[in-house]
Amino acid sequence: MKRIGVFTSGGDSPGMNAAIRAVVRTATYHGIEVYGIMRGYSGMIKGEFVRLDSASVSNTVQKGGTILKSARSQKFTTKEGRQEAFDQLVNNGIEGLVAIGGNGTFTGAMVFEEEFGIPTVGIPGTIDNDLYGTDYTIGYDTAVNTALECIDKIRDTADSHDRCFFVEVMGRDSGYIAIPCAIGGGAEIVMIPETQMSTDVVVDTLQTGWKRSKTSFIVIVAEGDEEGNATNVAACVKEAIPKLDTRVTVIGHIQRGGSPTAADRLLGSQIGIAAVEGLMNGMHNVMAGIVDKKLVYTPFTDTVNKKKLINQSFMRMVEILSV
């Protein structure tokens, strides 16, 4: 393999640049040319390729976001769009791909390789930490710490004014951000998509706490919880407990940005090296990840289709520690 391409797709996450840097420098170390594909699959279709060398990725490991930009491409979901992308890769002599992203990115890569045979190795870059085949995804640790810093500040004002704050964190399909935020932030309740918790249970828990002379509360709500977002949950609770002084804070996209933590820089670097060396060793249609501190390659079919389960002992921790 003489030349490879690397791209980021879907939502950005802190540590993506560390992964890009590792891909470029690993390929350079092994004598392979690297081209950065700007704006994901959209840029692949348009031929937005940039030659990258070691100097190109200097001073990037500490930066949030992605230097290759990211975009979603409806055109790539069509056979015609994928044909155009393939033609661009062939015209530029690109023989393999490193795809940095999440479920949607790998779904596209899987279909693309099945149709056109360009080998692809994936790097898990998403703050949600919801990909099967790795214990942690790049950006997750930073996102949790960013959210937790916000929750600590909210706790101060909740305590000062005897209020109940409903704090919404990211997690459309996963509670992986919400749970450590609840434990680390001292929340009384956490609501996540993976478990069924009605607003009636929330009301009962808050009323029980009130009877124990608690005067302030934090309720963490993952944006994808089945009862709705934090605003909806807060409205239902306020209707049931009119005397409760409630406020809602949506942390939002601040969780995606910022300088990556040491853990995310290390993870991005480790998996970036593994992705390139995986391509060199004939790996394809797989995601590189870390499971039980060991490097593993998981087929895209498993990464995309298998569910990464929440450790239910964490939910018990929230219950015990909120007493």
N, C-alpha and C positions, 0 to 999 in steps of 0.2 A: 504494500500500500504506500503510494507516494504522496497523496494529497487528501486531506479530510476537511470537512466543514463542521463548524460548531454554531449552534444558535440557541436562543432562549425564546420560550413561547409561553403564552398564558400570563397569569399574574406574576409580577416580579416578586423577588424575595431576597432579603439580605444574605449575602454569601454567594450569590450567583457570579459576581465578578471574581471571587476567589476560585470558583470552579472553572471559569473561562481562562483565567491566568494559568491554572494547573494544566488544562488541556493544551494550551498553546505551548507552554514550556516543556511539557512532557513530549509532545510531538516533535518539537525542535530538538530536544535531547536525543530522540531516536532518528533524526534525519527526515522527518515527515513535514511537508508543507501544510500550513493551516490557513483556511479562509473563514473569516467571520461572516455569518449570514445575518444581515440586518433585519430586524422586525419579523423574526420567526418565519412561518410558512409563507406569509405575505411577501417578504423580501426574497424568499427562495423562488417564488413564481416570477418575480420581477427581475431576478438576477442581481440583487443588491449584495454583492460579495466584496469583502475587503480583506486583502492580504494581511495576516497578522504574524508578527515575530516577537521575540522576547521583549524588545523595547516597547512594543505596542501595548503590553499589559503591565508595564511598570507603574507603580503608584496607584494600583487599582484594588488591591486586596482588601483595603479598609473601606472602600466605597459601597454604599447601598445601591439598590436598583440594579440595572444591567447596562453595561456599555454597549451591548449589541441591540439595545432597545427590544421592545416586545409588542406584538400586535396579534389580534385574532383575525383569522382569514376564513371567510365563508367560501371563497373560491376553492380553497384547498379541499373542502369537503366533497367537491365534485371530481369525477374522473378526468375531466378536461383540465382542471386546475392542477391536479397532481401530474398530469402529462407535461404541462408547461414547466413545472418545478423540476421534473426529471430531466427534461431537455436542457434546462439551465445548468444543472449539475454536470451532465455529460459534456456540454460545451466548455465548461470550466475545468474539466478533468478531475472532478471530485469523486472519490471512490468509496468514501464512508462518511458517516455522520455521527456527531455527538449531539444529542437532543437534551436540553436542560429545561425541565418543566414538570408538569403534573399529569394527571389522568388524561386530560384532553390531548396534551402533547404526545403522549405515548400511544394513544389510540390512533392518532393520525400517522405516527411513525410506523406502527404495526401494519396498517393498511397499505401505506406507501411502499414498504419493503416487500410485502406480499405481491404487489402488482409489478414492481420494477426492479426488485432485487438489490437495492442499495443498502448495504449493511448499516445498522444503526444500534448504538448503545446509548441508553438513557441515563441521565443524572437527575435524581429526585430534588427538584427545586420548587418548593411550595411551603408557605407558612403553616398550612393546615395539618401537616404530619399525618396525612390520611392514606399514604401509599403503602400497599402490601409489599413486603420484601425489603424493608429497611426499618430499623428502630426509630430513626430520626431523619427528617428531611431538612434540606438546607433552607435556613430562614426561620425555622420553627423556634429555636432557642431565643433568637433575637426578638421575635414577635411576642413571645411569652414575657420576656423581661421588659419590653416596651409597655405592654398592657399592664403588667404588675406595677410598674412605676406610676402609671396613671391611677391605678386602684389605690395605692398607698396614699396618694394625695386626696382622693375622694374620701377615703376612710377618715382623714383628719377633719374634713368639713362635715361629714355625716355625724361624727362624734360630737363636734362642737354645737350642732344644731338639733341633735336628737332626731335625725332623719333616717329614712330608709332609701337607699340608692339602688336602682336597678341599672346594672352596668352591662351593656351589650358588647361582646367581643366577637371577633370573626370566627367563622366556622359554619358554613352553609350546610355541610353534611357531616361534620365532625365536631366532637367536644374536646379535642386534644388541647386546644388553647384554653378553653374555659376551665377545665379541671385543675391544672396547676395554678391558674390564676385564683381559683377559689381557695385552694389549700394554702398557697403562699400569701394570699391577700386577706386571709381570715374571714372569708365569706360564710354566711350562715346557710346559704342555699346555692346550688348550681343546677342550671337547667340546660340539657344538651340533647341533640337529636337522637342519640342512641338509647335513651331511656324515656319512659313515659312518666312524666311528673305533671299532674294537673295543677291548675292555679288553686284548687281547693287545698291541696297539700301545702302549697306555699303559704296560703292564708293560715292554715292550722299551725305551721311551723313558726310563723311570725307572732301569732297570738300566744303560743306557748312561751316564746322568748320574752314577750312583753310581760307575761305573768311572773317570769323570773327576774323582773326588773331590768331587762335589757332595754336600752333607749335608742340605740342606733343599729342599723342592719345593712349588710351588703348582700345583694342577690346578683349572681353572675348568670347572664343569659347568653348562650351561643345564638348567633343570628338565625340559625336554621332550626331552632327548637320547634317542636310540633305545636306548642301553644302560641306561637307567634313571636315577634320581636319584643325587645324590652319595653317598648312603649305600650304594646297591647297587654303584656303581662301586668305592668304597673297600673294600668287603667282598671283591670279586673280586680286587682288587690285593693286599690283605693275604694272601689265600689263596695267591697266586702268589709273593709276596715276604714271608714271615713276619717277617723281620728289620726290615722297614720300620715305623717308628713312625708310624702314621696317625691323623689326626683329621678330623672332618667338621664344617663350619660351613655352616648354611643361613641366608643373609642375610634371605630372606623379605620380608615386607610392609614392612619399614623402607624398602625401595626406592621405595615409592609415596608416602611422606610427606615432610614437610619443606618449608621455604621454597624456591620455585623459583629456579634460577640466573638470571642476567641473560639468558642465551640463551633460556630458556623463557619469561621474561616478555616479551621482545621478540617471539618467535615467536607467542605467544598474542595479543598486541596486534595484530600485523600481520595475522594470519589472521582475527581477530575483526572488524576493519574490513572486510576483503575479503568476509567472509561476508554482512554486512549490505548492502554495496554491490552484491554479486552478486545478492541477492534483488531489490534495487531495479532492477537492470538486466535482470530477467527470467530469471536463472539458476535452475535447479531440478534436483533429483536429481543434484547434483554435490558434490564435496568441494573446498574451497579448500586449496591447498598451495603449498609453495615447492620448485621444482626448478631446480637450477643458478642459485640466487639470484633466480629470477623467479617471480612469482605465476602460478599455473595453476589451472584448474578441471577436475577429472577426474570423469567420470561415475561414479556409484555402482556401476554394473555392472562397470567396470574396477577400481575400488578394492576391491570385494568379491571379484571372481573372479580377478584377475591377481596373480601372485606377485611380491613384491619380493625380488629376488635379493641374496644376500650377495656382496660383492666378495671373490673368492677370493685376491686379492693380500694381504688382511689375514691369511688363514690362513698364507700363506707368511712373512709378517712374524713371526708367532708362532714358527714353526719356526726361522727364522734367528736371532732374538733370544734364543732359549732355549739356544743353544749355549754 
